[in-house]
Amino acid sequence: MIIVMKHGASAADIETVVKQVEVYGYRAHLSQGTERTIIGVVGDDRPVQSHNFEMLTGVEQVVRILQPFKLASRDFQPEDTVVEVRGVPVGGPKLTIIAGPCSVENRSQLLETAQAVKEAGADILRGGAYKPRTSPYAFQGLGEEGLELLAEAREATGLPIITEVMSPETVGLIGKYTDVFQIGARNMQNFALLQAVGKTRTPVFLKRSMMATVQELLMAAEYVLSGGNRQVMVCERGIRTFETATRNTLDINAIPLLKQWTHLPVFADPSHATGKWDLIAPTAKACVAAGADGLIIEVHPHPEIALSDGAQSLKPERFATLVTELKKLAPAVGRTL
């Protein structure tokens, strides 16, 4: 449930309610907007009687949240969350473009790509230092060397960096380098990992598993939020269906549905959704039209020799063309770029 405080409720009133929540064995999470303070009551499924709180000074109303996710719900926080990534606001009126190679392969490849996406208008640089691959024989990433190269690219371009974390044991190491933890589709329900990044205050970019429902995606986000980390973004990256013509099936429905259900920034990944570079531009535009707050796109200067995901990577000049086209589209849906 959520407890809505009256406009002008004092700090003492809010503290009293929080203490009462804790007396009943629950945790209180505050969302302080411009008009109201909302207190989320989070814990197990034992029933809590609303009248236990309705009579407290400063309480306007008590509302039960029907969805199993609480802190991720718009009932808990009606206003959109804006995540700050090294000064880059994510989730506001401006579209956020994350771009870069699937994997960090070497210094020249990364720096060339980083400079190209920066000049084209990207906001954040992506690159995998640790890569979960279907085959154990495929390129698995450079590890900490890749993290060092990402940090060098950030220094050279000014772009914040996002890279994937695969296990709780590596959260500390990767956290020394990255500006955003990416949780990949295969780890969306790695609950130990979600809890580990939830204990940090580094922003988290959570991808939907190819076999997860929208509700399950938001429940995964709830793990991070309940740990105290409110800097969470969610990403639709395609789901597995009977269709084999593309790598996955892009669930366009999920984007406006997520915007209805959650206050968290919503991204789309047309690269993984389609698996084909020539489908990225049209699907990216569709995602923006559907309400996505941002896009994450794979870019590689020489995709024909990429060590991973070359077929779904845009060359830098094609990426630049796409950004130019998105700048024309954005105002039509109330966005800037």
SEKOL-284987 format. One record per residue (C-alpha): x, y, z; residue number from 0. Coordinates in Angstrom, 2 decimals, padded with zeros to 5 digits, always signed. Each point is the difference from the previous one (the first is absolute). Layout:
// residues N
+---------+---------+---------+-----+
!       x !       y !       z !   i !
+---------+---------+---------+-----+
!       X !       Y !       Z ! NUM !
...
+---------+---------+---------+-----+
//
This chain:
// residues 337
+---------+---------+---------+-----+
!       x !       y !       z !   i !
+---------+---------+---------+-----+
! +000.00 ! +000.00 ! +000.00 !   0 !
! +000.96 ! +003.65 ! -000.21 !   1 !
! -000.69 ! +002.75 ! +002.50 !   2 !
! -000.65 ! +003.40 ! -001.55 !   3 !
! +000.91 ! +002.87 ! +002.30 !   4 !
! -001.90 ! +003.28 ! -000.04 !   5 !
! +001.46 ! +003.00 ! -001.74 !   6 !
! +002.10 ! +001.78 ! +002.58 !   7 !
! +000.34 ! -002.98 ! +002.32 !   8 !
! +002.88 ! +000.67 ! +002.37 !   9 !
! +003.22 ! -001.97 ! +000.24 !  10 !
! -001.14 ! -001.16 ! +003.43 !  11 !
! -003.28 ! -001.32 ! -001.44 !  12 !
! +001.91 ! -001.93 ! -002.68 !  13 !
! +002.43 ! -001.41 ! +002.55 !  14 !
! -002.87 ! -001.19 ! +002.19 !  15 !
! -001.57 ! -001.89 ! -002.90 !  16 !
! +003.35 ! -001.55 ! -000.96 !  17 !
! +000.54 ! -001.21 ! +003.56 !  18 !
! -003.50 ! -001.48 ! +000.08 !  19 !
! +000.70 ! -001.88 ! -003.24 !  20 !
! +003.15 ! -001.44 ! +001.54 !  21 !
! -001.87 ! -000.98 ! +003.19 !  22 !
! -002.08 ! -002.36 ! -002.14 !  23 !
! +003.15 ! -001.58 ! -001.41 !  24 !
! -000.01 ! +001.69 ! -003.40 !  25 !
! +002.38 ! +002.37 ! -001.78 !  26 !
! -000.97 ! +003.54 ! -000.93 !  27 !
! +001.16 ! +001.50 ! -003.31 !  28 !
! -000.54 ! +003.72 ! -000.51 !  29 !
! -000.83 ! +001.67 ! -003.29 !  30 !
! -000.01 ! +003.76 ! +000.47 !  31 !
! -001.59 ! +001.88 ! -002.90 !  32 !
! -000.71 ! +003.68 ! -000.44 !  33 !
! -003.51 ! -000.26 ! +001.46 !  34 !
! -000.12 ! -003.12 ! +002.13 !  35 !
! +002.16 ! -002.45 ! +001.92 !  36 !
! -000.91 ! -003.63 ! -000.60 !  37 !
! +001.16 ! -002.77 ! +002.32 !  38 !
! +000.19 ! -003.49 ! -001.45 !  39 !
! -000.63 ! -002.85 ! +002.44 !  40 !
! +002.16 ! -002.89 ! -001.17 !  41 !
! +000.44 ! -003.46 ! +001.46 !  42 !
! -001.55 ! -003.44 ! -000.15 !  43 !
! -003.61 ! -000.74 ! -000.90 !  44 !
! -001.46 ! +000.17 ! +003.50 !  45 !
! -003.09 ! +002.21 ! -000.03 !  46 !
! +000.37 ! +003.50 ! +001.39 !  47 !
! -003.15 ! +001.81 ! +001.07 !  48 !
! -000.30 ! +003.45 ! -001.54 !  49 !
! -001.67 ! +001.41 ! +003.10 !  50 !
! +003.29 ! -000.55 ! +001.84 !  51 !
! +001.31 ! +003.00 ! -001.90 !  52 !
! -003.03 ! +002.02 ! -001.08 !  53 !
! -000.43 ! +001.58 ! +003.44 !  54 !
! +003.60 ! +001.23 ! +000.24 !  55 !
! +000.58 ! +003.75 ! -000.23 !  56 !
! +000.91 ! +001.18 ! -003.49 !  57 !
! -001.34 ! -003.06 ! -001.86 !  58 !
! -002.35 ! +000.82 ! -002.88 !  59 !
! -000.82 ! -003.51 ! -001.21 !  60 !
! +001.20 ! -003.58 ! -000.09 !  61 !
! -000.08 ! -001.76 ! -003.37 !  62 !
! +000.55 ! -003.69 ! -000.69 !  63 !
! +002.21 ! -000.81 ! -003.00 !  64 !
! -001.42 ! -002.93 ! -001.91 !  65 !
! +003.12 ! -000.74 ! -002.04 !  66 !
! +002.61 ! -002.21 ! +001.69 !  67 !
! +002.71 ! +002.58 ! -000.76 !  68 !
! -000.30 ! +002.95 ! +002.38 !  69 !
! +002.97 ! +002.38 ! -000.22 !  70 !
! +000.07 ! -000.26 ! -003.80 !  71 !
! -003.70 ! +000.83 ! -000.24 !  72 !
! -001.44 ! +003.33 ! -001.12 !  73 !
! -002.36 ! -000.29 ! +002.95 !  74 !
! +003.03 ! +000.41 ! +002.25 !  75 !
! +001.55 ! +002.77 ! -002.10 !  76 !
! -002.20 ! +001.71 ! -002.60 !  77 !
! +002.81 ! +002.21 ! -001.33 !  78 !
! +002.56 ! -001.41 ! -002.42 !  79 !
! +003.34 ! -000.89 ! +001.54 !  80 !
! +002.95 ! +001.82 ! -001.54 !  81 !
! +003.26 ! -001.88 ! +000.50 !  82 !
! +003.19 ! +002.06 ! +000.02 !  83 !
! +002.96 ! -001.65 ! -001.72 !  84 !
! +003.05 ! +002.25 ! +000.42 !  85 !
! -002.09 ! +003.08 ! -000.73 !  86 !
! -002.06 ! -001.64 ! -002.77 !  87 !
! -003.71 ! +000.03 ! +000.94 !  88 !
! -001.70 ! -003.25 ! -001.03 !  89 !
! -003.79 ! -000.19 ! -000.06 !  90 !
! -000.88 ! +003.65 ! -000.60 !  91 !
! -001.26 ! +001.62 ! -003.22 !  92 !
! +003.32 ! -000.57 ! -001.80 !  93 !
! +000.54 ! -003.39 ! -001.61 !  94 !
! +003.10 ! -001.79 ! +001.24 !  95 !
! +002.13 ! -001.84 ! -002.54 !  96 !
! +002.37 ! -002.71 ! +001.21 !  97 !
! +002.34 ! -001.29 ! -002.70 !  98 !
! +003.17 ! -001.98 ! -000.47 !  99 !
! +001.31 ! -003.48 ! -000.76 ! 100 !
! -001.40 ! -003.19 ! +001.42 ! 101 !
! +003.47 ! -000.93 ! +001.27 ! 102 !
! +003.13 ! +001.94 ! +000.76 ! 103 !
! +002.47 ! -001.74 ! -002.33 ! 104 !
! +003.07 ! +002.25 ! +000.08 ! 105 !
! +001.01 ! +003.61 ! +000.64 ! 106 !
! -000.19 ! +001.28 ! -003.58 ! 107 !
! -003.41 ! -001.57 ! -000.64 ! 108 !
! -001.51 ! +001.50 ! +003.15 ! 109 !
! +001.49 ! +003.48 ! -000.31 ! 110 !
! -000.97 ! +000.25 ! -003.68 ! 111 !
! -003.56 ! -001.02 ! +000.80 ! 112 !
! -000.23 ! +002.24 ! +003.06 ! 113 !
! +001.10 ! +003.07 ! -001.94 ! 114 !
! -002.39 ! -000.78 ! -002.86 ! 115 !
! -003.09 ! -000.45 ! +002.18 ! 116 !
! +000.91 ! +003.10 ! +002.00 ! 117 !
! +000.16 ! +002.10 ! -003.17 ! 118 !
! -003.29 ! -001.48 ! -001.21 ! 119 !
! -001.82 ! +000.99 ! +003.20 ! 120 !
! +000.09 ! -002.97 ! +002.36 ! 121 !
! -000.34 ! +000.73 ! +003.71 ! 122 !
! +001.52 ! -003.15 ! +001.53 ! 123 !
! +002.59 ! -002.49 ! -001.27 ! 124 !
! -000.73 ! -003.71 ! +000.24 ! 125 !
! +002.49 ! -002.84 ! -000.17 ! 126 !
! +000.26 ! -003.46 ! +001.50 ! 127 !
! +003.10 ! -000.91 ! +002.00 ! 128 !
! -001.57 ! -003.24 ! +001.21 ! 129 !
! -002.25 ! -001.74 ! -002.53 ! 130 !
! -002.52 ! -002.77 ! +000.74 ! 131 !
! -000.01 ! -002.14 ! -003.16 ! 132 !
! -002.09 ! -002.99 ! -000.99 ! 133 !
! +003.15 ! -001.90 ! -000.99 ! 134 !
! +002.84 ! -000.45 ! +002.52 ! 135 !
! +002.41 ! +000.21 ! -002.94 ! 136 !
! -001.15 ! +003.45 ! -001.14 ! 137 !
! +001.84 ! +003.21 ! +000.95 ! 138 !
! -000.73 ! +000.68 ! +003.67 ! 139 !
! +001.39 ! +003.54 ! +000.26 ! 140 !
! +003.25 ! +001.55 ! +001.22 ! 141 !
! -000.98 ! +000.21 ! +003.65 ! 142 !
! +001.69 ! +002.73 ! +002.02 ! 143 !
! +002.10 ! +001.04 ! -002.99 ! 144 !
! -003.26 ! +000.81 ! -001.76 ! 145 !
! -001.15 ! +002.05 ! +002.99 ! 146 !
! +003.23 ! +001.98 ! -000.12 ! 147 !
! -000.51 ! +000.69 ! -003.71 ! 148 !
! -003.57 ! +001.18 ! +000.67 ! 149 !
! +001.29 ! +002.38 ! +002.66 ! 150 !
! +002.56 ! +001.31 ! -002.51 ! 151 !
! -002.74 ! +000.53 ! -002.59 ! 152 !
! -002.05 ! +001.93 ! +002.57 ! 153 !
! +002.99 ! +002.21 ! +000.72 ! 154 !
! +000.56 ! +000.61 ! -003.73 ! 155 !
! -003.62 ! +000.77 ! -000.93 ! 156 !
! -001.74 ! +001.09 ! +003.20 ! 157 !
! -002.66 ! -002.67 ! -000.56 ! 158 !
! -001.18 ! -001.94 ! +003.07 ! 159 !
! +000.38 ! -003.77 ! -000.38 ! 160 !
! -002.29 ! -002.98 ! +000.48 ! 161 !
! +001.23 ! -003.59 ! +000.16 ! 162 !
! -001.44 ! -003.34 ! +000.98 ! 163 !
! +000.39 ! -001.63 ! +003.40 ! 164 !
! -000.63 ! -003.74 ! +000.15 ! 165 !
! +000.54 ! -001.09 ! +003.60 ! 166 !
! -000.21 ! +001.43 ! +003.52 ! 167 !
! +003.72 ! -000.67 ! +000.44 ! 168 !
! +000.95 ! +002.50 ! -002.73 ! 169 !
! -002.27 ! +002.86 ! +001.10 ! 170 !
! +002.78 ! +001.59 ! +002.05 ! 171 !
! +002.60 ! -000.17 ! -002.75 ! 172 !
! -002.27 ! +001.20 ! -002.80 ! 173 !
! -001.42 ! +002.69 ! +002.26 ! 174 !
! +003.46 ! +001.59 ! +000.20 ! 175 !
! -000.17 ! +000.71 ! -003.73 ! 176 !
! -003.56 ! +000.20 ! -001.31 ! 177 !
! -002.60 ! +002.75 ! +000.24 ! 178 !
! -002.89 ! -002.42 ! -000.60 ! 179 !
! -000.32 ! -003.70 ! +000.77 ! 180 !
! -001.68 ! -001.87 ! -002.86 ! 181 !
! -001.91 ! -003.14 ! +001.01 ! 182 !
! -000.38 ! -002.07 ! -003.16 ! 183 !
! -003.03 ! -002.01 ! -001.04 ! 184 !
! +001.54 ! -003.27 ! +001.17 ! 185 !
! +000.52 ! +001.43 ! +003.49 ! 186 !
! -003.32 ! +001.80 ! +000.41 ! 187 !
! -001.05 ! -002.50 ! +002.67 ! 188 !
! +003.43 ! -000.50 ! +001.56 ! 189 !
! -001.40 ! +001.11 ! +003.33 ! 190 !
! +003.32 ! -000.03 ! +001.84 ! 191 !
! +001.40 ! +002.36 ! -002.64 ! 192 !
! -003.07 ! +002.26 ! +000.20 ! 193 !
! +000.38 ! +000.20 ! +003.76 ! 194 !
! +003.71 ! +000.77 ! -000.33 ! 195 !
! -000.50 ! +002.96 ! -002.37 ! 196 !
! -002.94 ! +001.09 ! +002.14 ! 197 !
! +002.44 ! +000.63 ! +002.84 ! 198 !
! +002.01 ! +002.41 ! -002.16 ! 199 !
! -001.01 ! +003.47 ! -001.12 ! 200 !
! +001.23 ! -000.48 ! -003.57 ! 201 !
! -002.79 ! +000.20 ! -002.62 ! 202 !
! -001.27 ! -003.36 ! -001.28 ! 203 !
! -001.14 ! -000.75 ! -003.57 ! 204 !
! -002.21 ! -003.11 ! +000.15 ! 205 !
! -000.80 ! -001.91 ! -003.19 ! 206 !
! -003.11 ! -002.12 ! -000.41 ! 207 !
! +000.71 ! -003.71 ! -000.37 ! 208 !
! -001.03 ! -001.50 ! -003.32 ! 209 !
! -002.52 ! -002.19 ! +001.85 ! 210 !
! -001.21 ! +002.38 ! +002.72 ! 211 !
! -003.30 ! +001.81 ! +000.32 ! 212 !
! -000.15 ! +003.76 ! +000.53 ! 213 !
! -001.08 ! -000.63 ! +003.58 ! 214 !
! +003.02 ! -002.25 ! +000.59 ! 215 !
! +002.28 ! +002.73 ! -001.35 ! 216 !
! -001.43 ! +002.48 ! +002.50 ! 217 !
! +000.25 ! -002.52 ! +002.81 ! 218 !
! +003.71 ! -000.33 ! -000.84 ! 219 !
! +000.25 ! +003.80 ! +000.18 ! 220 !
! -001.75 ! -000.20 ! +003.37 ! 221 !
! +002.90 ! -002.06 ! +001.36 ! 222 !
! +002.41 ! +002.84 ! -000.81 ! 223 !
! -002.32 ! +002.72 ! +001.27 ! 224 !
! -000.75 ! -001.82 ! +003.25 ! 225 !
! +003.73 ! -000.11 ! +000.69 ! 226 !
! +000.04 ! +003.79 ! +000.08 ! 227 !
! +001.29 ! +000.73 ! -003.51 ! 228 !
! -002.60 ! +002.22 ! -001.67 ! 229 !
! +002.08 ! +000.59 ! -003.15 ! 230 !
! -001.56 ! -002.67 ! -002.21 ! 231 !
! -000.82 ! -000.10 ! -003.72 ! 232 !
! -001.82 ! -002.84 ! -001.79 ! 233 !
! +000.47 ! -001.14 ! -003.59 ! 234 !
! -002.14 ! -001.90 ! -002.51 ! 235 !
! +002.41 ! -002.01 ! -002.18 ! 236 !
! -002.21 ! -002.51 ! -001.77 ! 237 !
! -001.61 ! -003.24 ! +001.11 ! 238 !
! +000.24 ! -003.53 ! -001.33 ! 239 !
! -002.96 ! -001.09 ! -002.12 ! 240 !
! -000.64 ! -002.51 ! -002.80 ! 241 !
! +001.40 ! +002.50 ! -002.55 ! 242 !
! +003.49 ! -000.85 ! -001.26 ! 243 !
! +000.48 ! +002.68 ! -002.65 ! 244 !
! +001.41 ! +002.36 ! +002.63 ! 245 !
! +002.11 ! -000.63 ! +003.07 ! 246 !
! -002.89 ! +000.81 ! +002.33 ! 247 !
! -003.43 ! +001.62 ! -000.27 ! 248 !
! -000.05 ! +003.65 ! +001.03 ! 249 !
! -002.92 ! +000.46 ! +002.41 ! 250 !
! -001.07 ! +003.52 ! -000.89 ! 251 !
! -003.05 ! -000.43 ! +002.28 ! 252 !
! +002.28 ! -000.21 ! +003.00 ! 253 !
! +001.26 ! +003.56 ! -000.38 ! 254 !
! -003.29 ! +001.91 ! +000.51 ! 255 !
! -001.09 ! -002.62 ! +002.55 ! 256 !
! +003.16 ! +000.55 ! +002.03 ! 257 !
! -000.53 ! +003.76 ! -000.22 ! 258 !
! -003.46 ! -000.54 ! +001.52 ! 259 !
! +001.11 ! -002.37 ! +002.73 ! 260 !
! +003.31 ! +001.46 ! +001.13 ! 261 !
! +001.68 ! +003.35 ! +000.61 ! 262 !
! +003.40 ! -001.45 ! -000.95 ! 263 !
! +001.67 ! +001.05 ! -003.29 ! 264 !
! -000.87 ! -002.42 ! -002.81 ! 265 !
! +002.51 ! -000.90 ! -002.72 ! 266 !
! -000.11 ! -002.15 ! -003.12 ! 267 !
! +002.76 ! -002.06 ! -001.60 ! 268 !
! -000.71 ! -000.37 ! -003.73 ! 269 !
! +003.39 ! -001.66 ! -000.55 ! 270 !
! -000.72 ! -003.11 ! +002.09 ! 271 !
! -003.68 ! +000.05 ! -000.86 ! 272 !
! +000.60 ! -000.40 ! -003.73 ! 273 !
! +003.51 ! -001.37 ! -000.36 ! 274 !
! +000.24 ! +001.73 ! -003.38 ! 275 !
! +001.70 ! +003.35 ! -000.55 ! 276 !
! -002.39 ! +001.04 ! -002.79 ! 277 !
! -003.02 ! -000.35 ! +002.32 ! 278 !
! +001.43 ! +002.16 ! +002.78 ! 279 !
! -000.95 ! +003.43 ! -001.38 ! 280 !
! -003.71 ! -000.72 ! -000.66 ! 281 !
! -000.49 ! -001.82 ! +003.29 ! 282 !
! +001.87 ! +002.69 ! +001.93 ! 283 !
! -002.38 ! +002.61 ! -001.41 ! 284 !
! -002.99 ! -002.17 ! +000.92 ! 285 !
! +001.27 ! -000.28 ! +003.59 ! 286 !
! +000.36 ! +003.78 ! +000.29 ! 287 !
! -003.51 ! +000.47 ! -001.40 ! 288 !
! -001.29 ! -002.52 ! +002.56 ! 289 !
! +001.40 ! +002.07 ! +002.86 ! 290 !
! +003.49 ! -001.34 ! +000.76 ! 291 !
! +002.19 ! +002.31 ! +002.05 ! 292 !
! +003.12 ! -001.21 ! -001.75 ! 293 !
! +001.69 ! -002.52 ! -002.26 ! 294 !
! +003.04 ! -002.24 ! +000.36 ! 295 !
! +001.62 ! -000.77 ! -003.35 ! 296 !
! +003.02 ! -002.05 ! -001.00 ! 297 !
! +002.56 ! +001.83 ! -002.15 ! 298 !
! +003.24 ! -001.43 ! -001.37 ! 299 !
! +002.44 ! +001.55 ! -002.51 ! 300 !
! +000.58 ! -003.37 ! -001.70 ! 301 !
! -002.98 ! -002.28 ! +000.76 ! 302 !
! +001.15 ! -002.56 ! -002.55 ! 303 !
! +002.88 ! -000.95 ! +002.32 ! 304 !
! -001.71 ! +000.66 ! +003.35 ! 305 !
! +000.65 ! -002.64 ! +002.66 ! 306 !
! -003.68 ! +000.10 ! +001.02 ! 307 !
! -003.31 ! +001.19 ! -001.48 ! 308 !
! +001.44 ! +001.41 ! -003.22 ! 309 !
! -003.20 ! -000.72 ! -001.93 ! 310 !
! -002.01 ! +002.30 ! +002.25 ! 311 !
! +002.53 ! +002.82 ! +000.25 ! 312 !
! -000.30 ! +003.28 ! -001.87 ! 313 !
! +003.03 ! +001.55 ! -001.62 ! 314 !
! +000.70 ! +003.47 ! +001.43 ! 315 !
! -001.29 ! +001.85 ! -003.09 ! 316 !
! -003.29 ! -001.92 ! +000.11 ! 317 !
! -000.32 ! +000.76 ! +003.69 ! 318 !
! +000.54 ! +003.70 ! -000.70 ! 319 !
! -002.73 ! -000.09 ! -002.66 ! 320 !
! -002.40 ! -001.66 ! +002.45 ! 321 !
! +000.63 ! +002.66 ! +002.67 ! 322 !
! -000.70 ! +002.72 ! -002.60 ! 323 !
! -003.29 ! -001.69 ! -000.89 ! 324 !
! -000.94 ! -000.39 ! +003.67 ! 325 !
! +000.56 ! +003.73 ! +000.53 ! 326 !
! -002.74 ! +000.62 ! -002.56 ! 327 !
! -002.34 ! -002.55 ! +001.56 ! 328 !
! +000.45 ! +000.94 ! +003.65 ! 329 !
! -001.98 ! +003.29 ! -000.01 ! 330 !
! -003.02 ! -001.80 ! -001.46 ! 331 !
! -000.28 ! -002.05 ! +003.20 ! 332 !
! +000.88 ! +002.81 ! +002.40 ! 333 !
! +003.68 ! -000.85 ! +000.30 ! 334 !
! +003.33 ! +001.68 ! -000.68 ! 335 !
! +003.28 ! -001.49 ! -001.10 ! 336 !
+---------+---------+---------+-----+
//
